[in-house]
């Protein structure tokens, strides 16, 4: 084999020898899968083969003659693609820098408005955070498909990444250089599976941006077909100094130089043509934070290309819009992956299309595709689809890969799927994939969206549910959540918990928003999750005859692997015998299911819901959970109402010898936690300082809550069932 001598270019464009950049990877080969770490040499590497370079004792590297295989080609130019992700670079800042002449390289890439975070209030909504944004950038899908909902570590995107699709088409080598360890971890499965030939982790480098640039330059020189370069310096500068600071503007100028270096390097590769895409992933809040909220500033980003797009300019202002209606006319970050596949000549078929995005090149697709469920939860349910159509091209509509409407006239902008009653006759919850196809040839433009439809009897929400309602969180697009009844507060257990500890997600049936609790985030005192603190004087004891009900919609995307964790509790949950109330989540031996159990105790004495086996609930479904205690009858009733598994109800179970006056040991309830706020630390009998994952007995976890409520009475079976069967939020019973 003839092995090229690799050199690296710094951000100013001058050429540096590899030997002066110890710790960088010296060779990328089609037959070698390599992981590099710019700050500390090779992390892992395949064994060297004939002609491969190896690090020397002084951490420099040696190689053969400086001839790149890509420069030996002749004939038709070969398509390559380079994606540059500038996390934390905002649309407004780039427009200002371009106008001032400080970002000349980005100015050449036709920067235009874009959005991330899905469309708010739909099943596609996702937190505007780094990791969900990266997953969307690499899959062309929103979190309802890729299932990455937070910045928690050890997540694996569902579905196929652009690297998997390009590798299946044998398009060439795929490489990534990243400045963030979280992205390196997110891509680790693609790397180990061979879809990603090179994963260069620069997160430990003292000059991560320079490391990313150098690694990407080497991939360009070695003929990689698809390269992804991720920078995080702008977001760091925004957090440390603010978007209005000179340090932030200077960082953008430095990143512009890096972009220029990479673009200039692509020009040097003979017999090649390049698609270059640059984006900022997501926007930032007014105080320069990536807080994950579904608000316009956080959802606003940009996309720039070195080629003309198929989208008409719906927004051309130099300052980002203030409303979602103005923002959603723009492309989205989900459009990047389909565009890469199109440029690399890897067509996608309408029958198997599973992306929310659509290509920015070639035939113009529909935009602003939204699915709205009409008459949901009855056998007459139908789904209304609306979109903005291009001026030309007949339109086909597919549901789950099957054509349900064909040859609709050009310009058609809506369709109603009224065939569900015939197709989906079994009671349950269905996630339907609708694809709208413009044109009928192999180059037809495609875009998909998901809709969740539930079929249950048309039962109305019981009007009596407003009686005795003391605490109610309908959840909204902002944090912290607000109690609509004004009787409590809900905030993180610790003021220093990062934004990812709680995030806004798309909501439970009938509600636009829900709350994600993530215990991968913890402070040094072991505090995690959120706490619900009732106003003074409100608790569940009420003397010797407590009357109360707790109810909420609940969803998990994966089950805990071992042991149990609290869902909602006001006690120290390390023992069910401790005084107080708890609802807990348990591991299950059944695929796609978890266990749920209910408990009250008064100190050594306890009464429980189902154990061994626990009540089963479906993973990935909104399930209604309720616990009701009747102190007069000395009974407890427990509900797990599941759209797939049906209803599990344990009614009138005796509370036995539990002292019902001792059910309020703490002044707060843990939401996704117990009453102490430090369940995982306590489970392992640890003491501060505590770090995430230090307790290995019980796992860190993610839980989602919707329409959380508490009543000062025991609800009837019919009242609880009406919440589930109506699929309507309690807010419909209350004045605005």
RAHU-V571783 format. One record per pair of residues at least 24 apart in sequence whose C-alpha atoms are under 7 Angstrom apart, sorted by sequence separation. I is the first residue (numbers start at 1). J is the second residue. D is the distance in whole Angstrom. If there is no record, write none. Layout:
BEGIN
I:J:D, I:J:D
END
This chain:
BEGIN
118:142:6, 138:162:6, 173:197:6, 174:198:7, 175:199:6, 176:200:6, 177:201:6, 178:202:6, 179:203:5, 279:303:5, 335:359:6, 366:390:6, 389:413:6, 429:453:6, 430:454:6, 497:521:7, 563:587:6, 577:601:5, 578:602:6, 579:603:5, 593:617:5, 594:618:6, 618:642:7, 177:202:7, 178:203:7, 278:303:6, 279:304:6, 335:360:7, 365:390:7, 388:413:6, 429:454:4, 497:522:6, 562:587:6, 576:601:6, 577:602:7, 578:603:4, 593:618:5, 594:619:7, 617:642:6, 27:53:6, 277:303:7, 278:304:5, 296:322:6, 364:390:6, 387:413:5, 428:454:6, 429:455:6, 497:523:6, 560:586:7, 561:587:6, 577:603:5, 578:604:6, 592:618:6, 593:619:5, 618:644:7, 26:53:7, 277:304:6, 278:305:7, 296:323:6, 386:413:6, 387:414:6, 428:455:5, 477:504:6, 496:523:7, 560:587:5, 577:604:5, 592:619:5, 618:645:7, 167:195:6, 277:305:5, 296:324:6, 386:414:4, 427:455:5, 428:456:7, 501:529:6, 559:587:6, 577:605:5, 617:645:7, 153:182:7, 179:208:6, 276:305:6, 385:414:5, 386:415:7, 427:456:6, 577:606:5, 609:638:7, 156:186:6, 179:209:7, 276:306:6, 385:415:5, 576:606:7, 154:185:7, 155:186:6, 164:195:5, 275:306:6, 384:415:6, 385:416:6, 672:703:6, 163:195:5, 384:416:4, 400:432:6, 163:196:6, 179:212:7, 383:416:6, 384:417:6, 399:432:7, 400:433:5, 494:527:6, 178:212:6, 382:416:7, 383:417:5, 399:433:6, 400:434:6, 493:527:6, 494:528:7, 26:61:6, 177:212:5, 382:417:6, 383:418:7, 399:434:5, 493:528:6, 559:594:6, 23:59:6, 382:418:5, 398:434:6, 399:435:6, 477:513:6, 493:529:6, 22:59:5, 398:435:5, 476:513:5, 492:529:6, 493:530:5, 22:60:6, 177:215:6, 382:420:6, 397:435:6, 398:436:6, 475:513:6, 492:530:4, 493:531:6, 177:216:6, 329:368:7, 381:420:7, 397:436:5, 475:514:6, 491:530:5, 492:531:6, 328:368:7, 396:436:6, 397:437:6, 475:515:7, 490:530:7, 491:531:6, 19:60:5, 380:421:6, 395:436:7, 396:437:5, 490:531:6, 491:532:7, 19:61:6, 379:421:6, 395:437:6, 396:438:7, 490:532:4, 18:61:7, 395:438:5, 489:532:6, 490:533:6, 175:219:7, 394:438:6, 395:439:6, 488:532:7, 489:533:5, 213:258:6, 217:262:6, 220:265:7, 243:288:6, 393:438:5, 394:439:5, 488:533:5, 489:534:7, 508:553:6, 220:266:6, 242:288:6, 393:439:5, 488:534:4, 487:534:6, 488:535:5, 3:51:6, 217:265:7, 221:269:7, 487:535:5, 607:655:6, 1:50:7, 2:51:7, 3:52:7, 175:224:7, 239:288:6, 311:360:7, 352:401:6, 607:656:7, 1:51:6, 174:224:6, 238:288:6, 239:289:6, 310:360:6, 351:401:4, 173:224:5, 174:225:6, 175:226:6, 176:227:6, 177:228:6, 178:229:6, 179:230:6, 309:360:5, 310:361:5, 350:401:7, 351:402:6, 607:658:7, 131:183:7, 172:224:6, 173:225:5, 174:226:5, 175:227:5, 176:228:5, 177:229:5, 178:230:5, 179:231:5, 180:232:7, 281:333:7, 309:361:5, 310:362:6, 605:657:7, 606:658:6, 172:225:5, 173:226:7, 174:227:6, 175:228:6, 176:229:6, 177:230:6, 178:231:7, 179:232:6, 310:363:7, 311:364:7, 605:658:6, 171:225:7, 310:364:5, 602:658:6, 601:658:6, 602:659:5, 5:63:5, 4:63:7, 5:64:6, 3:63:7, 4:64:6, 5:65:6, 6:66:7, 559:619:7, 602:662:5, 3:64:5, 4:65:5, 5:66:4, 558:619:6, 602:663:6, 2:64:7, 3:65:6, 4:66:4, 5:67:7, 557:619:6, 601:663:7, 4:67:5, 556:619:6, 557:620:5, 4:68:5, 556:620:6, 555:620:6, 555:621:6, 555:622:5, 554:622:5, 555:623:6, 553:622:6, 554:623:5, 553:623:6, 554:624:6, 553:624:4, 554:625:7, 552:624:6, 553:625:6, 365:438:6, 552:625:6, 551:625:6, 552:626:7, 551:626:4, 379:455:6, 550:626:5, 551:627:7, 376:453:6, 377:454:5, 378:455:5, 549:626:7, 550:627:5, 371:449:7, 376:454:6, 377:455:4, 378:456:5, 549:627:6, 550:628:6, 370:449:7, 377:456:5, 378:457:5, 549:628:4, 365:445:5, 369:449:7, 371:451:6, 373:453:7, 377:457:7, 378:458:5, 548:628:6, 549:629:6, 363:444:7, 364:445:6, 365:446:6, 366:447:7, 377:458:6, 548:629:6, 363:445:6, 365:447:7, 547:629:6, 580:662:7, 581:663:6, 547:630:5, 579:662:6, 580:663:4, 641:724:7, 546:630:6, 547:631:6, 579:663:6, 580:664:5, 630:714:6, 350:435:7, 546:631:5, 580:665:6, 629:714:6, 545:631:4, 579:665:6, 628:714:5, 350:437:7, 544:631:7, 545:632:5, 628:715:7, 358:446:6, 358:447:5, 357:447:6, 356:447:6, 355:447:7, 356:448:5, 355:448:6, 356:449:5, 354:448:7, 570:664:7, 571:665:6, 570:665:7, 571:666:6, 350:446:7, 570:666:6, 570:668:6, 570:669:4, 569:669:5, 570:670:6, 624:724:6, 568:669:7, 569:670:5, 573:674:6, 568:670:6, 572:674:6, 568:671:5, 571:674:6, 572:675:6, 567:671:6, 568:672:6, 569:673:7, 570:674:6, 571:675:5, 572:676:6, 567:672:5, 568:673:6, 569:674:5, 570:675:4, 571:676:7, 566:672:6, 567:673:6, 568:674:6, 569:675:6, 573:679:7, 566:673:5, 566:674:6, 574:682:7, 574:683:6, 508:622:6, 546:660:7, 544:660:6, 544:661:5, 543:661:6, 541:660:7, 541:661:5, 541:662:7, 541:663:6, 540:663:7, 541:664:6, 540:664:6, 539:664:6, 533:667:6, 534:668:7, 564:698:7, 533:668:4, 563:698:6, 532:668:5, 533:669:6, 562:698:6, 531:668:6, 532:669:5, 562:699:7, 531:669:5, 532:670:6, 531:670:5, 532:671:7, 560:699:6, 530:670:6, 531:671:6, 530:671:5, 560:701:7, 529:671:6, 530:672:7, 30:173:6, 529:672:6, 81:225:6, 82:226:6, 83:227:6, 84:228:6, 85:229:6, 86:230:6, 87:231:6, 88:232:7, 529:673:6, 80:225:5, 81:226:5, 82:227:5, 83:228:5, 84:229:5, 85:230:5, 86:231:5, 87:232:5, 89:234:6, 80:226:6, 81:227:6, 82:228:6, 83:229:6, 84:230:6, 85:231:6, 86:232:6, 88:234:5, 89:235:7, 556:702:7, 87:234:6, 88:235:4, 134:281:7, 556:703:5, 86:234:7, 87:235:6, 133:281:6, 529:677:7, 555:703:6, 556:704:6, 133:282:7, 528:677:6, 555:704:5, 103:253:6, 106:256:6, 527:677:5, 528:678:6, 554:704:6, 555:705:7, 102:253:6, 105:256:6, 527:678:5, 554:705:5, 70:222:6, 526:678:5, 553:705:6, 554:706:6, 68:221:6, 69:222:7, 70:223:5, 103:256:6, 552:705:7, 553:706:5, 68:222:6, 69:223:7, 105:259:7, 128:282:6, 552:706:6, 553:707:6, 105:260:5, 517:672:6, 526:681:6, 552:707:6, 553:708:7, 552:708:4, 551:708:6, 552:709:6, 551:709:5, 550:709:6, 551:710:6, 550:710:5, 129:290:6, 549:710:6, 550:711:7, 129:291:7, 526:688:7, 549:711:5, 34:197:7, 35:198:6, 36:199:7, 37:200:6, 38:201:6, 39:202:7, 129:292:5, 525:688:5, 548:711:5, 549:712:7, 33:197:5, 34:198:5, 35:199:5, 36:200:5, 37:201:5, 38:202:5, 128:292:4, 524:688:6, 525:689:6, 526:690:5, 548:712:4, 549:713:6, 33:198:6, 34:199:7, 35:200:6, 36:201:6, 37:202:5, 39:204:5, 116:281:7, 127:292:5, 128:293:6, 524:689:5, 525:690:6, 547:712:6, 548:713:4, 549:714:5, 38:204:7, 39:205:4, 116:282:6, 127:293:6, 128:294:7, 524:690:5, 547:713:4, 548:714:5, 549:715:6, 37:204:7, 38:205:5, 39:206:7, 127:294:7, 524:691:6, 547:714:6, 522:691:7, 28:198:7, 128:298:6, 522:692:6, 128:299:6, 521:692:6, 520:692:6, 38:211:6, 120:294:6, 162:337:6, 117:294:7, 169:346:7, 520:700:5, 519:700:5, 520:701:7, 117:299:6, 519:701:6, 116:299:5, 294:477:6, 518:701:6, 519:702:7, 115:299:5, 116:300:7, 293:477:6, 493:677:6, 518:702:5, 115:300:5, 116:301:7, 293:478:6, 517:702:6, 518:703:7, 114:300:6, 115:301:5, 516:702:7, 517:703:5, 114:301:5, 115:302:7, 516:703:6, 517:704:6, 113:301:6, 114:302:4, 516:704:4, 113:302:5, 114:303:6, 515:704:5, 516:705:7, 90:280:6, 112:302:6, 113:303:6, 514:704:7, 515:705:5, 89:280:5, 111:302:7, 112:303:6, 514:705:6, 515:706:7, 80:272:7, 88:280:6, 111:303:6, 112:304:6, 514:706:5, 78:271:6, 79:272:6, 80:273:6, 81:274:5, 82:275:6, 83:276:6, 84:277:6, 85:278:6, 86:279:6, 87:280:5, 90:283:6, 111:304:4, 141:334:6, 77:271:5, 78:272:5, 79:273:5, 80:274:5, 81:275:5, 82:276:5, 83:277:5, 84:278:5, 85:279:5, 86:280:5, 87:281:6, 88:282:7, 110:304:5, 140:334:4, 76:271:7, 77:272:5, 78:273:6, 79:274:6, 80:275:6, 81:276:6, 82:277:6, 83:278:6, 84:279:6, 85:280:6, 88:283:7, 109:304:5, 110:305:6, 140:335:6, 77:273:6, 85:281:7, 88:284:7, 109:305:5, 110:306:7, 137:333:6, 140:336:7, 74:271:6, 109:306:5, 136:333:7, 137:334:6, 140:337:5, 71:269:6, 73:271:6, 136:334:6, 139:337:6, 140:338:6, 508:706:5, 11:210:6, 70:269:7, 71:270:5, 137:336:6, 138:337:6, 507:706:6, 10:210:6, 137:337:6, 11:213:7, 10:213:7, 10:214:6, 9:214:6, 8:214:5, 9:217:7, 291:499:5, 8:217:6, 8:218:6, 91:301:5, 293:503:7, 7:218:7, 90:301:6, 91:302:6, 292:503:6, 293:504:6, 6:218:6, 115:327:7, 141:355:5, 142:356:7, 429:643:6, 115:330:7, 140:355:5, 141:356:5, 428:643:5, 429:644:6, 114:330:5, 115:331:7, 116:332:6, 140:356:6, 141:357:6, 428:644:5, 113:330:6, 114:331:5, 115:332:5, 116:333:6, 140:357:5, 510:727:6, 114:332:5, 115:333:6, 509:727:5, 510:728:5, 511:729:6, 114:333:7, 509:728:6, 510:729:6, 95:318:6, 92:318:7, 92:319:5, 92:320:6, 91:320:7, 475:706:7, 474:706:7, 475:707:7, 474:707:4, 473:707:6, 474:708:7, 473:708:5, 472:708:6, 473:709:6, 472:709:4, 471:709:5, 472:710:7, 471:710:5, 470:710:6, 471:711:7, 469:710:6, 470:711:5, 469:711:4, 470:712:7, 468:711:5, 469:712:7, 468:712:5, 12:257:6, 468:713:6, 11:257:6, 11:258:5, 13:261:6, 11:261:6, 465:719:7, 462:719:6, 474:731:7, 81:340:7, 462:722:6, 461:722:5, 460:722:6, 461:723:6, 459:722:6, 80:344:7, 79:344:6, 461:726:5, 459:725:6, 460:726:5, 458:725:7, 459:726:5, 461:728:7, 466:733:7, 457:725:7, 458:726:6, 456:725:6, 463:733:7, 123:450:7, 123:451:7, 151:500:6, 150:500:6, 152:520:6, 127:503:7, 127:504:6, 127:505:6, 126:505:6, 125:505:7, 126:506:7, 125:506:6, 123:506:6, 122:506:6, 121:506:6, 122:512:7, 121:512:5, 121:513:7
END
